[in-house]
Amino acid sequence: MAYKKRTRSSRRPRPKQPSKRTSMLNLHRLIPFKYDLREIMVNSEMDPEMAQTFLANVIAKASRVSIRDAKTYVGDMVDGERIDSDSADRVCRLLDRYTRYR
């Protein structure tokens, strides 16, 4: 007894669910982003050891969670008076420049 082979056309089509897209860091431009972010930190009045931690946290949040969470983190650092508001604004503008929806 031979069974009929199922072809693609005989299968029931599955409805496609659109995924939620969120703004994240464009990883294809990660090296220029790090360079620009370091330039901002060198010109700011932040402690160099704290600046490295700040850089790592901003990059991690922007690339893994979302740009919005990275901006919230930068705002929290301004509220904690660890970074001046001018440098924080420059970081937020930089995050906007290197944004990609994924």
N, C-alpha and C positions, 0 to 999 in steps of 0.2 A: 504494500500500500504506500503510494508516494504522497508526500505532503506538498502542498502548494507553497512555493517560496514567496515570502512577503517582500514586496518592493516598497520603495519610498512612497510611491503614490497611493499605496493601499493603507498606509499608516494614517492614523488620525492626527491632524496637525495640532501642535501644542501652541497655546496662546503665549506670546512673548510678553514678559513682564519687564517694563523699563526699570532700570536700576537708578537709584538715587545718585546723582552726580554731585560731588562736592569739590570745592576749590582746594587744591593742594599744591605743594611746591613742584615745579617742573624739574624732574630729576635729570633731564638731559642738559640742563644748564646749571647744574649744582656747583661746579668749580667756579664759574664767574660769580655766582651768588655768594659763595663763601668768601671770595676775594673782596667783593663789595661790602659785605657785612663786617669783615675784619677791618677794612678801612674806616668804617663808621665807628667801630669800637676803639681804634687807635686814637681817633680824634675826640672821643668822649672822655669824660673824667672818671670812668669806671676803673676799679682795681683790675689789673691784668689777669690775675688768677680767677677772679669772679667773671671776667669777660669771657674766658674760655668756657666756663660752665654755662653762661648765658647763651653763647653761640651754639653750643651743642644742644641745649634745650629748645631753642628756636628752630633749629634745623630739624630736630626729631619731631616736634609737634607739627611743623609745616609739612613735612614729608609723609608722616604716618597718620596724623589725625585730621587736621584741616588748617587752612590759613586763618580762619576765624579764631581757633583756639590759640594759635601762635600769637595773634594780635592781642588776645585777652591776656596771655602770659606777659607780653611786653607791657601792657597797661598795668598789670599787677606789680611789675618791677618799678614802674614809675610811682605807683602809690606807696610802695615800700621804700621809696627814695634811693634806690640802688642805681638808677639810670636817670639822666636828665630828660626832660620832655622833648627837647629838640632832637636828641639822638633817637628817642623812641619814635618820633614822627618820621624820621628818616628811615628807620627800620621798617615801619609799617608801609611806607611808600615803596620800599625795596621789595617787600613781600608781595605787594600788589603787582609789581613789574614782573615777578617771576612766578606768577600763578598759572596753573593749568587745571582744568576740570577733569577729574577722573572718578 
